[in-house]
Amino acid sequence: MSAIVVALQSLSLSQLILTCNSGLSKNEKQLSAQLIDILSPEGDHRAYREALQNIKSPIATPWLGAHSPSFPFTTN
């Protein structure tokens, strides 16, 4: 999931007007904003950790990038 969000935020895609926002519904734009917020590294991935604590499913696949800062992740 994080790789998809990072790819959608990449400079290459953000420069394409049709893929940025024009083809997305209001709900899709809101979902995209929520995913970007959850995957933000701000506050040591605070939003991700809160979302993981509030998950209702007994099974969750953790995002390793938030749990191991030694993994190199890039946004562009």
Helices and strands as residue ranges (DSSP letters): H 2-8, H 11-14, H 17-17, I 18-22, H 26-38, H 42-53, H 64-67
